[in-house]
Amino acid sequence: MGIVTNQSFKNTITTYLGFGIGAINTLFLYTYFISDVYYGLVAFILSSANIMTPLMAFGANNTLVKFYSTFRTKNSLNSFLTLMLFLPLLLIIPIGVIGSFSYEIIGELISQKNAVVKDYVWYIFIVAAVMAYFEVFFAWTKTQMLTVFGNFMKEVFHRVGVMLLLFSVYLKWIDVEQFIKGVVIVYSLRMLVMMLYAFSIRLPVLKFNRIDNIGAILKYSSLIIIAGSIATIILDIDSFMLGLYIPIEKVAYYGVAIYIATVIAVPSRAMQQILQPLTAKFLNEKNKVALKDLYIRSSQTLFVIGGFIFLLIVLNINELYLLIPEEFSGGLIVVFFVSIAKLYDNLMGCNNVVLFNSDYYRVVLIFGVILTILTVLLNMVFIPMFGINGSAFATFLAISIYNTIKIYFVKKKFNMMPFNADTGKVCLLLVISISIFYFWDFPFHPILNIALKSILITLFYVIIILRLNVSEDISVLIKKYLKIK
């Protein structure tokens, strides 16, 4: 776990830096500098683009990581890399052509509830395309076991760009229309910088020679589109569907709540960058011992870190909502449901990576398709009844069901589980911490209250985690940086 811990720690730092900047954007700059309608519009554009990204990428980013270590000669490897560079165009070009001829129909369809969306359909396509190629170039660097710069670009670059654009709106250097165009440009620049970095590590040598296992590669790429789409749909379909059912400004309220809860997923996102190539390597080498160790330790590490962040969010959420406009406070229940779902994601460790890099990904895709349909149906039922709270509950149910199925499947096929006695200890610690600190408030300004309460929670949690030694990697890391023997 040395390379995992090292790069994961660096990735976690850059990811939290990105989320910190994003938090300023989401909680303050967006809410005060532009109207709720345009905030909701930006959230809708980005969520829709995220949903389209796996389709646009044609699975090339995942296929790169899975098959890279199977090639033994330079010619075959260069031919494979050439294929990965051009593969996304097989869908991006046709989708663009169809979109140009069907623009009015598509615009009318998705703007029935909110007319402002119609003029921005092309923005969704452009952002989705550059997001797709960004993931391909990021995967290019992952194959070299280099993830830190790519993670910085993925988490920090665009958020800094958006922050600068928001201040430009506030200073009246640009208007809101120009701001939205600027967001598209920022995502495009991010992709170009990632491309230059990837090519500086390994310059592509264009080879169009026949690839021996081309059938397996294309089959995996085609099917992994569904896998990527399923994961993205479960995460982003709620914001998209809210835009179809309720006024778009409420999508902004939901977006703030989701952003707060998503902070829990940061350690998982950071660690997955290096877990992905390592897991693929162990699977290709059929190293079951190393794979099982990686599975258990990644789960323990992520659950401990995710549990700590979960506590900081849940125990400070009431004070946090006092700092932003009152109309956004309707997302409290959203934060609660989505936080639990994200914590469950952390508990799974490298489960997703194991499944999508193994020969069993086809079966999991069937579960995913069924669950995607269930997610859409749940949103259709609960959004009209409960608005943004209904969408959050639908997301919670969908993620919980999907994760449980995947854990059971890995147990059945690989005979390994991410849980052990230490998992139960962490669960008990979380319950005790909530019981102690939830009703413990200070009579000061919300910022001071959050700071004081967070210090107490941190001291309590770190001391207990060290005493229990539930994660060797976490204990070593804490002792290293606190200089404890």
C-alpha positions in Angstrom: 0.0 0.0 0.0 3.1 2.3 0.0 2.5 3.9 -3.5 -1.3 3.9 -2.7 -0.9 5.7 0.6 1.7 8.2 -0.8 -0.2 9.2 -3.9 -3.6 8.9 -2.2 -2.4 11.3 0.5 -1.2 13.8 -2.1 -4.4 13.3 -4.1 -6.5 13.8 -1.0 -4.7 17.1 -0.3 -5.3 18.4 -3.8 -8.8 17.1 -3.9 -9.7 18.9 -0.6 -8.0 22.0 -1.9 -10.3 21.8 -4.9 -13.3 21.1 -2.8 -12.4 24.0 -0.5 -12.3 26.4 -3.5 -15.5 24.8 -4.8 -17.1 25.3 -1.4 -16.4 29.0 -1.6 -17.8 29.1 -5.1 -20.9 27.0 -4.2 -21.8 28.3 -0.8 -21.0 32.0 -1.2 -19.9 33.3 -4.7 -22.6 31.6 -6.7 -25.3 32.3 -4.1 -24.4 36.0 -3.9 -22.9 37.0 -7.3 -25.4 35.5 -9.7 -29.2 34.8 -9.6 -30.6 31.5 -8.5 -32.0 30.9 -12.0 -28.5 31.1 -13.6 -26.9 29.2 -10.8 -29.5 26.4 -11.4 -28.8 26.7 -15.2 -25.0 26.1 -14.7 -25.7 23.1 -12.4 -28.1 21.7 -15.0 -25.5 22.1 -17.8 -22.7 20.5 -15.9 -24.9 17.6 -14.5 -26.2 16.9 -18.1 -22.7 17.0 -19.4 -21.5 14.5 -16.7 -24.3 12.2 -17.7 -23.1 12.3 -21.4 -19.4 12.0 -20.6 -19.1 8.2 -20.4 -20.9 7.9 -23.7 -18.7 10.4 -25.3 -15.5 8.7 -24.0 -16.6 5.4 -25.5 -15.1 3.7 -22.4 -11.6 4.6 -23.7 -10.4 5.9 -20.3 -11.3 2.6 -18.5 -10.1 0.4 -21.3 -6.7 2.2 -21.3 -6.1 1.2 -17.7 -7.5 -2.3 -18.0 -5.5 -3.5 -21.0 -2.4 -1.4 -20.9 -0.4 -3.9 -18.9 -1.3 -6.8 -21.2 0.8 -5.5 -24.1 4.3 -6.8 -24.4 5.7 -5.2 -27.5 6.1 -1.5 -28.5 4.3 -1.9 -31.8 1.2 -3.5 -30.2 1.2 -1.0 -27.3 1.4 2.0 -29.7 -1.3 0.6 -31.8 -3.5 0.2 -28.8 -2.8 3.7 -27.6 -3.6 5.1 -31.0 -6.9 3.3 -30.9 -7.7 4.8 -27.5 -7.0 8.3 -28.8 -9.4 8.1 -31.7 -12.1 5.8 -30.2 -14.1 8.6 -28.5 -14.6 10.3 -31.9 -16.7 7.3 -33.1 -19.5 8.7 -30.9 -18.6 12.4 -30.4 -18.9 13.1 -34.2 -22.2 11.2 -34.8 -23.8 12.8 -31.7 -22.7 16.2 -32.8 -24.2 15.7 -36.3 -27.4 14.3 -34.9 -27.6 17.2 -32.4 -27.1 19.8 -35.1 -30.1 18.5 -37.1 -32.3 17.9 -34.0 -31.3 20.9 -32.0 -34.9 22.4 -31.9 -36.5 19.1 -31.0 -33.9 18.4 -28.2 -34.2 22.0 -27.0 -38.0 21.9 -26.8 -37.9 18.6 -25.0 -35.6 19.5 -22.1 -36.8 23.1 -21.7 -40.5 22.4 -21.1 -40.3 23.3 -17.4 -37.5 25.9 -17.7 -37.4 27.8 -21.0 -33.9 29.3 -20.2 -32.3 25.9 -20.9 -33.1 25.9 -24.6 -30.4 28.3 -25.7 -27.7 26.3 -23.9 -28.0 22.8 -25.3 -24.8 23.0 -27.4 -22.9 24.0 -24.2 -23.9 20.6 -22.7 -22.4 18.8 -25.8 -19.2 20.8 -25.8 -18.5 20.3 -22.1 -19.3 16.6 -22.3 -16.9 16.1 -25.2 -14.0 17.9 -23.4 -14.7 16.1 -20.2 -14.6 12.8 -22.1 -11.2 13.5 -23.6 -9.9 14.9 -20.2 -10.6 11.4 -18.7 -8.8 9.7 -21.6 -5.7 11.8 -21.1 -5.9 11.3 -17.3 -6.1 7.6 -17.8 -3.0 7.9 -20.1 -1.0 9.1 -17.0 -2.6 6.6 -14.7 -1.0 3.8 -16.8 2.4 5.2 -15.8 1.3 5.2 -12.1 1.3 9.0 -12.1 -1.9 10.5 -10.8 -1.1 13.6 -8.7 -1.0 16.2 -11.5 -4.0 14.7 -13.2 -5.9 14.8 -9.9 -5.0 18.5 -9.4 -6.4 19.3 -12.9 -9.5 17.2 -12.2 -10.2 18.8 -8.8 -8.6 22.2 -8.6 -8.0 23.8 -12.1 -11.6 24.3 -13.2 -12.8 25.5 -9.7 -10.1 28.2 -9.7 -11.2 29.2 -13.2 -14.8 29.4 -12.1 -13.9 31.4 -9.1 -12.1 34.0 -11.3 -15.1 34.1 -13.6 -17.5 34.7 -10.6 -15.4 37.6 -9.3 -15.4 39.0 -12.9 -19.2 38.9 -12.8 -19.2 40.7 -9.4 -16.8 43.3 -10.7 -18.9 43.8 -13.8 -16.1 42.9 -16.1 -18.3 40.3 -17.8 -22.1 39.6 -17.7 -23.8 36.3 -16.9 -24.0 35.2 -20.5 -20.2 35.6 -20.8 -19.7 33.8 -17.5 -21.4 30.7 -18.8 -19.3 30.8 -22.0 -16.3 31.2 -19.8 -17.2 28.0 -17.8 -17.1 26.1 -21.1 -13.7 27.6 -22.0 -12.3 26.7 -18.6 -13.3 23.0 -19.0 -11.8 23.1 -22.6 -8.5 24.5 -21.3 -8.4 21.9 -18.6 -8.6 19.2 -21.2 -5.8 20.8 -23.3 -3.4 21.1 -20.4 -4.1 17.5 -19.4 -3.3 16.4 -23.0 0.0 18.3 -23.0 1.0 16.7 -19.7 0.0 13.2 -20.7 2.0 13.5 -24.0 5.0 14.9 -22.1 5.0 11.7 -20.1 4.5 9.4 -23.1 4.4 10.9 -26.5 1.9 9.0 -28.7 3.4 7.1 -31.7 0.6 6.7 -34.2 0.4 3.1 -35.3 -2.5 1.5 -37.1 -1.3 -2.1 -37.0 -3.7 -4.9 -36.2 -4.3 -5.5 -32.5 -4.5 -9.2 -31.6 -7.2 -8.8 -28.9 -9.1 -6.0 -30.7 -12.4 -7.9 -30.3 -12.1 -8.1 -26.5 -11.0 -4.4 -26.3 -13.9 -3.1 -28.3 -16.4 -5.3 -26.5 -15.1 -4.1 -23.1 -15.1 -0.4 -24.3 -18.7 -0.7 -25.6 -20.0 -2.4 -22.4 -18.0 -0.1 -20.0 -19.9 2.8 -21.6 -23.0 1.4 -19.8 -21.0 0.9 -16.6 -19.7 4.5 -16.6 -23.1 5.8 -17.6 -24.8 3.9 -14.7 -22.4 5.3 -12.1 -22.8 8.8 -13.5 -26.6 8.6 -13.9 -27.0 7.5 -10.3 -25.0 10.6 -9.2 -26.3 13.2 -11.6 -29.7 12.1 -12.8 -31.3 13.7 -9.8 -30.2 17.2 -10.8 -31.2 16.6 -14.4 -34.6 15.3 -13.5 -35.2 18.1 -10.9 -34.7 20.5 -13.8 -37.6 18.8 -15.6 -40.0 18.8 -12.7 -39.4 21.9 -10.5 -38.3 25.5 -11.0 -34.6 25.7 -11.9 -33.6 27.9 -9.0 -34.4 24.9 -6.7 -31.8 22.9 -8.6 -29.4 25.4 -7.2 -30.6 24.7 -3.6 -30.2 21.0 -4.2 -26.8 21.5 -5.8 -25.5 23.3 -2.6 -26.7 20.4 -0.4 -25.2 17.8 -2.8 -21.9 19.6 -2.8 -21.7 19.6 1.0 -22.4 15.9 1.2 -20.0 15.0 -1.7 -17.1 16.2 0.4 -17.3 12.7 2.1 -16.4 11.1 -1.3 -13.1 13.1 -1.6 -10.8 10.4 0.0 -12.4 7.7 -2.2 -12.0 9.8 -5.4 -8.4 10.5 -4.5 -7.5 6.9 -3.7 -9.3 5.4 -6.7 -6.9 7.2 -9.0 -4.0 4.9 -8.0 -6.2 1.9 -6.9 -7.5 1.6 -10.5 -4.1 0.7 -12.2 -2.9 -1.4 -9.3 -6.1 -3.4 -9.2 -6.0 -4.0 -12.9 -2.3 -5.1 -12.5 -3.2 -7.6 -9.8 -6.1 -9.0 -11.8 -4.0 -9.4 -14.9 -1.3 -11.1 -12.8 -4.0 -13.2 -11.0 -2.5 -12.1 -7.7 -5.4 -12.9 -5.4 -3.5 -12.4 -2.1 -2.5 -8.8 -3.0 -5.9 -8.1 -4.4 -7.7 -9.2 -1.2 -5.3 -7.2 1.0 -5.8 -4.1 -1.2 -9.6 -4.6 -1.0 -9.8 -4.8 2.8 -7.2 -2.1 3.6 -8.7 0.3 1.1 -12.1 -0.2 2.7 -10.8 0.3 6.2 -8.8 3.4 5.3 -11.6 5.0 3.4 -14.3 4.2 6.0 -12.2 5.8 8.8 -11.5 9.0 6.8 -15.0 9.2 5.3 -16.5 8.6 8.8 -14.6 11.5 10.2 -15.7 13.8 7.4 -19.3 12.5 7.8 -19.2 13.6 11.5 -17.8 17.0 10.7 -20.6 17.6 8.1 -23.6 16.2 10.1 -22.6 17.7 13.4 -22.0 21.2 11.9 -24.6 21.4 9.2 -27.1 23.5 11.1 -24.4 26.2 11.8 -23.2 26.0 8.2 -26.6 26.8 6.8 -26.8 29.9 9.0 -23.9 31.3 6.9 -25.7 31.2 3.5 -28.9 32.7 2.2 -32.0 31.4 4.1 -33.7 29.9 1.0 -30.8 27.4 0.6 -31.5 25.9 4.1 -34.2 23.6 2.6 -31.4 21.2 1.7 -30.8 19.8 5.2 -32.5 16.5 4.6 -30.7 16.2 1.3 -27.4 16.5 3.0 -28.3 13.8 5.5 -29.4 11.2 2.9 -26.6 11.8 0.4 -24.0 11.8 3.2 -25.0 8.3 4.3 -24.9 7.2 0.6 -21.4 8.7 0.2 -20.2 7.0 3.4 -21.4 3.7 2.0 -19.4 4.4 -1.1 -16.2 4.8 1.0 -16.9 1.6 2.8 -16.7 -0.3 -0.4 -13.0 0.4 -0.9 -11.8 -0.7 -4.4 -14.9 -2.8 -5.0 -15.9 -0.9 -8.2 -12.4 -1.1 -9.6 -12.3 -4.9 -9.0 -15.6 -5.4 -10.8 -15.0 -3.2 -13.8 -11.5 -4.6 -14.4 -12.5 -8.2 -14.1 -14.2 -10.6 -16.4 -17.4 -10.3 -14.4 -18.2 -6.7 -15.5 -20.8 -7.9 -18.0 -23.0 -9.4 -15.2 -22.6 -6.2 -13.0 -23.8 -4.2 -16.0 -27.1 -6.0 -16.0 -27.6 -5.1 -12.4 -26.6 -1.6 -13.2 -29.1 -1.2 -16.0 -31.9 -2.5 -13.8 -30.9 -0.1 -11.1 -30.6 2.8 -13.5 -34.2 2.2 -14.5 -35.1 2.0 -10.8 -33.3 5.3 -10.1 -35.3 7.1 -12.8 -38.6 5.6 -11.6 -37.8 6.5 -7.9 -37.1 10.1 -8.9 -40.3 10.2 -11.0 -42.2 9.1 -7.9 -40.5 11.0 -5.2 -39.7 14.4 -6.8 -43.4 15.3 -7.5 -44.2 14.3 -3.9 -41.3 15.7 -1.9 -39.3 17.9 -4.3 -35.5 18.0 -3.6 -35.9 15.8 -0.5 -37.6 13.2 -2.6 -34.8 13.2 -5.1 -32.2 12.8 -2.3 -34.2 9.8 -0.9 -34.3 8.2 -4.3 -30.6 8.7 -4.7 -29.9 7.2 -1.3 -32.1 4.1 -2.0 -30.5 3.6 -5.5 -26.9 3.8 -4.3 -27.6 1.6 -1.2 -29.1 -1.1 -3.4 -26.5 -0.9 -6.0 -23.6 -1.0 -3.5 -25.1 -4.0 -1.7 -25.4 -6.0 -4.9 -21.8 -5.3 -5.8 -20.4 -6.3 -2.4 -22.4 -9.5 -2.5 -21.1 -10.3 -6.0 -17.5 -9.7 -5.1 -18.0 -12.0 -2.1 -19.5 -14.7 -4.3 -16.9 -14.6 -7.2 -13.7 -13.6 -5.4 -14.5 -14.8 -1.9 -13.5 -11.5 -0.2 -15.4 -9.0 1.9 -14.4 -5.4 2.8 -15.9 -5.7 6.3 -14.4 -7.1 9.4 -14.6 -6.5 13.2 -12.8 -3.2 12.8 -15.7 -2.0 10.5 -18.1 -2.6 13.4 -15.9 -0.6 15.8 -15.9 2.4 13.4 -19.7 2.2 13.1 -20.1 2.2 16.8 -17.7 5.2 17.1 -19.7 7.2 14.6 -23.0 6.5 16.5 -21.4 7.5 19.9 -19.9 10.6 18.3 -23.2 11.8 16.9 -24.9 11.1 20.3 -22.3 13.2 22.1 -21.8 16.1 19.8 -25.1 16.7 17.8 -26.8 18.7 20.6 -23.5 20.3 21.8 -23.6 23.9 20.6 -21.7 27.0 21.6 -23.4 30.5 22.0 -21.1 32.2 19.5 -20.9 33.1 15.8 -21.5 30.1 13.5 -18.0 30.2 12.1 -16.5 30.1 15.7 -19.0 27.4 16.7 -18.0 25.2 13.7 -14.3 25.7 14.5 -14.6 24.9 18.2 -16.9 21.9 17.6 -14.7 20.6 14.8 -11.6 20.7 17.1 -13.4 18.7 19.8 -14.7 16.1 17.3 -11.2 15.8 15.7 -9.5 15.2 19.1 -12.1 12.7 20.2 -12.1 10.8 16.9 -8.3 10.7 16.3 -7.6 9.5 19.9 -10.2 6.7 19.7 -9.0 5.7 16.2 -5.4 5.5 17.4 -6.4 3.5 20.5 -8.5 1.0 18.4 -5.9 0.8 15.6 -8.7 0.0 13.1 -6.6 0.9 10.1 -2.9 0.3 10.1 -2.3 2.8 7.3 -4.2 5.6 9.0 -2.5 5.0 12.3 0.9 5.1 10.7 0.0 8.3 8.8 -1.3 10.0 12.0 1.8 9.0 14.0 4.1 10.2 11.2 2.7 13.6 10.9 2.0 14.1 14.7 5.5 12.6 15.4 4.1 10.0 17.8 6.1 6.9 18.4 
